[in-house]
Amino acid sequence: MNVQRITAGYLPGGLEEGVHWHLLPFERDGLRLEVAVPVLSEAQMQALAERVRAAADRHLRQMPVAQIIDAIDRAIARLLDRNDPARREAEAWLPVVTGYDAEMVRLGLTGLFKTFRAAQLRRFVAEDFANPGVLDGFQPAPKGGAVRAFGPDLLVHSWAGNVPALSLWSLVCGLLVKAPSIGKLASAEPLFAGWFARLLTEVHPPLAECLAVVWWDGAGGIGAEGAQALYARADTVLAYGGNQTLDALRRRLPVTTRFVPHGHRLGFGLIGVAALDALKAPALARLAAWDVMRYDQQGCYSPHVFYVQRGAQVEPRAFADHLAAELANLQRRFARRALALEEGAAVAKWQQGVEWGADENILIGPVDAPWSVAYSDSLQPLAPTALYRTIAVVGVDSLDEVVPVVAAQREYLQTAGVAAGPEELYRLAGLLGAAGATRICAIGAMSTPEAGWHNDGRFNLLDLVRMTEIEQSAEIAAQPFATYAD
């Protein structure tokens, strides 16, 4: 077997000496890749935290947001260039560590990177701040006085590895609010965050000391002492992962630490009669299949159920057949990754649940196919599938009857894909928003959120800053002390 080793993570210059490097093994198609990730002791982590904090005070906090956006844009431009060594490295190794189809990864990376160009980043900032100048200095407040936004004193990121390059979202958020950052690599995808950190320092060297990317093995595992030392010094922790993991992390943090979690979510789709004629329905099924296929439904925005309205030229069962055919086509182009034993068992259990359920429940397609479409002609609850391209299609008389069904999962709702006319879109969006959905998008765009989207209905940047106000009373009181007052 061909064995190769690469180094992941990122440490400011001079800190690599004395650091323990742990090996994470990955295998694919006769290749064994060993990824060396940095594990810091308690003392090393304390020193790292102080170093990135001090460097950010000297460099990052002094940079205008426009300059930060320019640095990010130059790094992203290199990642969009398929001839750039950084992009070639990502295309070569991310399929190996994630198991995803190489072409799927390539297209997914391009789509992701395009949302972080300068124009999109300026929209990102404007989405949260009516006057982005508050990130650079005090700005006039409408009520009088002035206001300024300050980023975290030390921002810690804890990333999940279900989607390649997921770390880019929070790293960019931290940079835009001028926060010194230390990130924890995900064991399932330990590569991209370190690559991006190194790339940033190449395009703008003063950032080299302002961030770091390390690894530890969860609570009580390898590197636990260093992790706890870091959490004790962080004033803000931004974390992705399963709800149990996030709950355990929350309990490890001091009560004064701001915690911004992103956990399990459920996506679903609503398809109205206006989208179900003989021309529109097959095209819509193709878009829906892309949402199911991208990263095998591992994203928090991925669909689990499509509710399809009866009474159109193409009935719900026919739409399910179209969807199954499109998933079969996509399998030939973007093969599903090989499933681990427990993953395959979960898919088989889900399929059996469909087959052994009510008489109107149908499993479309071969049981051993690398995709599954379940069809039901009676209203079904919104429930997670087994992932890995397993999707449910449910026929309904009215899309309104779906609203109380999805509202039962309020705490898990996020993305709703809607195919309906303009007036119906806004009417349904009001109902779905009240039920708990936080993102309404087109089917086909469910797994490709826009830059600056309100993840889980929250603010990307505002949730990370604290606002300092100079009240109007202070301004008035300062006037008699001015040099020109005498």
C-alpha positions in Angstrom: 0.0 0.0 0.0 1.2 3.5 -0.9 1.7 5.5 2.4 2.0 9.3 2.4 2.2 11.7 5.3 1.3 15.4 5.4 1.2 17.9 8.2 -2.0 19.7 9.1 -2.9 22.6 11.4 -1.1 25.8 11.8 1.1 27.3 14.5 2.8 30.7 14.5 6.5 30.6 13.7 8.7 29.0 16.3 6.0 27.2 18.3 6.3 23.9 16.4 9.3 22.9 18.5 8.5 20.6 21.3 4.9 20.1 20.1 3.5 16.5 20.0 2.2 15.5 16.5 -0.6 12.9 16.5 -1.3 10.8 13.4 -4.8 10.5 11.9 -4.9 7.7 9.3 -7.1 7.7 6.2 -7.3 5.1 3.4 -8.8 5.1 0.0 -8.1 3.2 -3.3 -4.9 1.6 -2.1 -3.5 4.9 -0.6 -2.9 5.4 3.1 -2.6 9.0 4.1 -1.3 9.8 7.6 -2.2 13.4 8.7 0.0 14.8 11.5 -1.9 17.2 13.7 -0.5 19.3 16.5 -1.4 18.5 20.1 -0.4 21.1 22.7 0.3 20.7 26.4 -1.4 22.9 28.9 1.7 25.2 29.1 2.0 25.3 25.3 -1.7 26.2 24.9 -1.4 29.0 27.4 1.6 30.4 25.6 -0.2 30.1 22.3 -3.3 31.9 23.5 -1.3 34.8 24.8 0.7 35.0 21.6 -2.2 35.2 19.2 -4.0 37.6 21.5 -1.0 40.0 21.7 -0.4 39.7 17.9 -4.0 40.5 17.1 -3.8 43.6 19.3 -0.7 44.7 17.3 -1.9 43.8 13.8 -5.5 42.5 13.2 -7.3 44.9 15.4 -5.5 47.8 13.7 -6.6 46.7 10.2 -9.6 48.4 8.6 -12.3 45.9 7.7 -11.8 46.8 4.1 -8.2 45.7 4.3 -9.2 42.4 6.0 -11.7 41.8 3.2 -9.0 42.4 0.7 -6.7 39.8 2.3 -9.4 37.2 2.4 -10.4 37.9 -1.2 -6.8 37.4 -2.3 -6.6 34.1 -0.5 -9.9 33.0 -2.0 -8.8 34.0 -5.5 -5.9 31.6 -5.1 -8.2 28.8 -4.0 -10.4 29.4 -7.0 -7.5 29.0 -9.3 -7.2 25.3 -10.1 -3.6 25.8 -11.1 -2.6 27.2 -7.7 -0.8 24.8 -5.4 -3.2 25.4 -2.6 -6.2 24.5 -4.8 -4.4 21.4 -6.2 -3.6 20.3 -2.7 -7.3 20.6 -1.6 -8.5 18.7 -4.7 -6.0 16.0 -4.1 -6.4 15.3 -0.4 -9.9 16.2 0.6 -11.5 13.3 -1.3 -9.1 11.0 0.4 -9.9 12.1 4.0 -13.7 12.6 3.4 -14.3 9.7 1.0 -16.5 11.9 -1.2 -16.3 11.7 -4.9 -13.5 13.9 -6.2 -15.6 15.7 -8.8 -18.3 16.4 -6.1 -15.6 17.9 -3.9 -14.2 20.0 -6.8 -17.6 21.5 -7.6 -18.5 22.0 -3.9 -15.2 23.8 -3.2 -15.7 26.2 -6.2 -19.3 26.9 -5.1 -18.2 27.6 -1.6 -15.2 29.8 -2.4 -17.2 32.0 -4.7 -19.4 33.1 -1.8 -16.3 34.6 -0.1 -15.1 37.0 -2.7 -14.8 40.7 -1.7 -18.2 41.8 -3.0 -19.9 39.0 -1.1 -17.9 39.7 2.1 -19.0 43.4 2.0 -22.6 42.1 1.8 -21.7 39.8 4.7 -20.7 42.7 6.9 -23.5 45.0 5.8 -26.1 42.2 6.6 -25.2 42.5 10.3 -24.1 46.1 10.6 -26.1 49.0 9.2 -22.8 51.0 9.4 -19.9 48.6 9.0 -17.6 51.5 10.2 -18.5 50.4 13.8 -15.9 47.7 13.4 -13.2 50.2 12.8 -14.1 53.0 15.2 -16.8 54.9 17.0 -19.7 55.9 14.7 -22.7 58.2 15.4 -25.6 56.5 16.9 -29.2 57.4 15.8 -30.2 58.0 19.4 -27.2 60.3 20.0 -23.7 59.5 21.2 -21.6 57.0 19.4 -21.1 53.2 19.2 -18.3 50.8 18.3 -18.2 47.0 17.9 -15.4 45.0 19.5 -14.7 41.4 18.5 -13.8 38.7 21.1 -10.6 38.9 23.1 -10.0 35.3 22.1 -12.3 33.3 19.8 -12.1 29.5 19.9 -13.6 27.5 17.0 -14.6 23.8 17.3 -15.3 22.4 13.9 -17.2 19.4 12.6 -15.9 17.4 9.7 -19.1 16.3 7.9 -18.6 18.8 5.1 -15.2 19.7 3.6 -14.0 23.2 4.3 -16.8 23.9 6.8 -14.2 25.8 8.9 -14.0 28.6 6.3 -17.3 30.1 7.6 -16.3 30.7 11.1 -12.7 31.6 10.3 -13.9 34.4 8.0 -16.4 35.5 10.7 -13.6 35.8 13.2 -11.4 37.8 10.9 -14.1 40.2 10.0 -14.7 41.1 13.7 -10.9 41.2 14.2 -10.8 38.4 16.7 -7.6 36.4 17.5 -8.6 32.8 16.7 -7.6 29.3 17.7 -9.4 26.5 16.0 -9.8 22.8 16.8 -9.5 20.6 13.8 -12.2 17.9 13.1 -10.8 14.4 13.1 -12.9 13.6 10.0 -11.6 16.6 8.0 -8.4 17.9 9.6 -6.9 19.6 6.5 -8.6 22.7 5.2 -8.5 25.0 8.2 -4.7 24.8 8.4 -4.3 25.3 4.7 -6.4 28.4 4.8 -4.6 29.8 7.8 -1.2 29.4 6.0 -2.6 30.8 2.8 -3.8 33.9 4.6 -0.4 34.5 6.1 1.2 34.2 2.6 -1.1 36.9 1.2 -0.9 39.1 4.3 2.1 38.2 6.5 1.1 40.4 9.5 -1.7 37.9 10.1 0.8 35.1 10.7 0.8 35.5 14.5 -3.0 36.2 14.9 -4.4 32.7 14.5 -3.6 29.1 15.1 -5.1 25.7 14.2 -4.6 22.7 16.6 -6.2 19.4 17.5 -7.3 17.4 20.5 -9.4 14.3 21.0 -12.6 15.5 22.7 -13.2 15.6 26.4 -10.8 13.5 28.4 -8.9 12.3 25.4 -5.5 13.2 23.9 -4.7 16.9 24.5 -7.5 17.4 27.0 -5.3 19.4 29.4 -4.4 21.8 26.6 -8.0 22.1 25.5 -9.2 23.0 29.0 -6.5 25.6 29.4 -7.7 27.2 26.1 -11.4 27.1 27.1 -10.5 28.8 30.3 -8.9 31.7 28.4 -11.5 32.1 25.6 -14.2 34.6 26.0 -16.2 33.3 23.0 -16.5 29.7 21.7 -18.1 29.0 18.3 -18.8 25.3 17.8 -20.3 22.9 15.3 -21.3 19.3 15.9 -23.9 16.9 17.3 -26.2 18.1 20.0 -24.6 15.8 22.6 -21.1 17.0 21.8 -22.2 20.6 22.0 -24.0 20.0 25.3 -20.8 18.4 26.8 -18.8 21.3 25.5 -21.1 23.9 27.0 -20.7 22.3 30.4 -16.9 22.6 30.2 -17.0 26.3 29.7 -17.0 29.0 32.4 -20.4 30.6 32.9 -19.1 33.9 31.6 -17.9 32.5 28.2 -20.1 33.3 25.2 -21.1 30.1 23.5 -22.4 30.0 19.9 -23.4 26.5 19.0 -24.6 25.0 15.7 -26.0 21.6 16.1 -28.4 19.1 14.5 -30.9 20.6 12.0 -33.6 19.2 9.7 -34.2 20.4 6.1 -37.3 19.8 4.1 -39.0 20.9 0.9 -42.5 22.0 -0.1 -43.6 21.6 -3.7 -46.8 23.2 -4.9 -49.0 22.4 -7.9 -47.6 25.4 -9.9 -44.3 23.6 -10.1 -45.7 20.2 -11.2 -46.5 20.3 -14.8 -44.9 18.0 -17.4 -42.1 20.5 -18.1 -41.3 21.9 -14.7 -41.6 18.8 -12.6 -38.7 16.8 -14.1 -36.4 19.8 -14.0 -37.4 20.4 -10.3 -36.7 16.7 -9.5 -33.2 17.2 -11.0 -32.6 20.2 -8.7 -34.0 18.3 -5.7 -31.7 15.4 -6.4 -28.7 17.7 -6.3 -29.7 18.9 -2.9 -29.9 15.2 -1.7 -26.6 14.2 -3.4 -24.3 17.1 -2.2 -22.1 15.6 0.5 -24.6 12.8 1.0 -26.9 15.0 3.1 -24.3 15.6 5.8 -25.0 19.4 5.9 -27.4 20.9 8.4 -29.3 22.4 5.4 -29.8 19.1 3.6 -33.3 17.8 2.9 -34.9 14.8 4.5 -38.5 15.0 3.3 -40.2 16.6 0.2 -43.9 17.3 0.7 -45.5 17.4 -2.7 -49.0 18.7 -3.4 -51.6 16.6 -5.2 -53.8 17.8 -8.0 -51.3 18.8 -10.6 -50.4 17.3 -14.0 -47.5 15.4 -12.3 -48.8 13.7 -9.1 -46.5 13.2 -6.0 -45.8 9.6 -6.8 -44.7 10.5 -10.3 -42.4 13.2 -8.9 -40.9 10.6 -6.6 -40.1 8.4 -9.6 -38.5 11.4 -11.3 -36.4 12.0 -8.2 -35.3 8.4 -8.1 -34.3 8.5 -11.7 -32.2 11.7 -11.1 -30.5 10.2 -8.1 -29.6 7.2 -10.2 -28.1 9.5 -12.8 -26.1 11.4 -10.2 -24.7 8.2 -8.8 -23.1 7.5 -12.2 -21.5 10.9 -12.1 -20.8 11.4 -8.4 -20.6 8.0 -6.8 -21.7 7.8 -3.1 -18.7 7.2 -0.8 -18.3 3.8 0.6 -20.3 3.5 3.8 -18.9 2.2 7.1 -20.6 -0.8 8.6 -22.7 1.2 11.0 -23.7 3.6 8.3 -24.8 0.8 6.0 -26.8 -0.7 8.8 -28.6 2.6 9.5 -29.6 2.8 5.8 -30.8 -0.8 5.8 -32.8 -0.2 9.0 -34.4 2.9 7.5 -35.4 1.0 4.3 -36.9 -1.8 6.4 -38.9 0.7 8.4 -40.4 2.0 5.1 -41.2 -1.5 3.8 -42.7 -2.7 7.0 -44.7 0.5 7.6 -48.1 1.3 6.4 -49.4 -0.2 3.2 -49.2 3.1 1.3 -45.5 3.4 2.0 -43.3 2.4 -1.0 -39.6 2.1 -1.4 -38.7 3.1 -4.9 -35.7 1.5 -6.6 -33.4 -1.5 -5.8 -32.8 -2.1 -2.1 -29.0 -2.4 -2.8 -28.9 0.9 -4.8 -26.6 3.7 -3.3 -29.7 5.9 -3.0 -33.2 5.3 -1.7 -36.5 7.1 -2.2 -39.4 6.4 0.1 -42.9 7.4 -1.0 -46.0 7.8 1.2 -49.4 8.8 0.1 -50.4 9.9 3.6 -49.1 12.8 5.7 -45.9 11.8 7.5 -44.0 13.6 10.3 -40.8 15.4 9.5 -38.1 12.9 10.6 -34.5 12.4 9.7 -33.7 9.8 7.1 -30.6 7.6 7.3 -28.7 10.2 5.2 -26.4 9.0 2.5 -28.9 9.8 -0.2 -32.0 8.5 1.5 -35.0 10.8 1.0 -38.7 10.6 1.6 -41.4 12.0 -0.7 -44.9 12.6 0.8 -48.0 13.4 -1.1 -50.3 16.0 0.5 -53.6 17.6 -0.4 -52.5 21.1 0.7 -49.1 22.5 1.7 -50.8 24.2 4.7 -51.3 20.8 6.3 -47.6 20.3 6.4 -47.0 23.4 8.6 -48.1 21.9 12.0 -46.2 18.7 11.1 -42.9 20.5 10.7 -43.7 22.8 13.6 -43.4 19.7 15.9 -39.7 19.8 15.2 -39.3 23.5 15.9 -36.0 23.2 17.7 -34.4 21.4 14.8 -35.8 23.3 11.9 -33.6 25.3 9.6 -33.8 25.2 5.8 -37.0 24.9 3.8 -36.8 24.6 0.1 -40.0 25.9 -1.6 -41.3 25.6 -5.1 -44.3 27.8 -5.5 -45.5 31.1 -7.1 -44.4 34.5 -5.7 -47.5 35.1 -3.6 -47.6 31.5 -2.4 -43.9 31.7 -1.5 -44.4 34.7 0.8 -47.5 33.2 2.3 -45.8 29.9 3.1 -42.7 31.6 4.3 -44.7 33.5 6.9 -46.2 30.2 8.1 -42.9 28.4 8.1 -41.1 31.2 9.8 -43.7 31.1 12.6 -43.2 27.3 12.8 -39.5 27.7 13.4 -37.8 27.6 9.9 -35.0 30.1 9.6 -34.1 29.8 5.9 -36.4 29.7 2.9 -34.7 29.0 -0.4 -35.2 27.5 -3.8 -35.0 23.8 -4.3 -31.6 23.2 -5.8 -30.1 25.8 -3.5 -30.8 24.1 -0.2 -27.2 22.8 0.2 -25.5 25.9 -1.1 -26.4 28.8 1.3 -25.6 32.4 0.4 -22.8 34.3 1.9 -24.0 36.1 5.0 -27.0 33.9 5.6 -28.4 33.9 9.1 -27.1 30.5 10.2 -29.8 28.9 12.5 -31.6 32.3 12.4 -28.8 34.1 14.2 -26.3 36.8 13.2 -22.9 35.6 12.0 -21.0 38.7 13.2 -23.3 40.5 15.7 -23.4 37.3 17.9 -19.6 37.6 18.2 -19.2 41.2 19.1 -19.8 43.4 22.1 -21.0 47.0 21.6 -19.4 49.9 23.4 -21.4 53.1 23.6 -20.4 56.7 24.3 -23.7 58.1 25.6 -24.8 61.6 24.5 -24.5 62.7 28.1 -20.7 62.0 27.9 -20.4 64.0 24.7 -22.3 67.0 26.2 -20.3 66.8 29.5 -17.0 66.8 27.5 -17.7 70.1 25.8 -16.7 72.3 28.7 -13.3 70.6 28.9 -12.5 71.2 25.2 -9.5 73.5 24.5 -11.8 75.8 22.6 -14.2 76.2 25.5 -12.1 78.8 27.3 
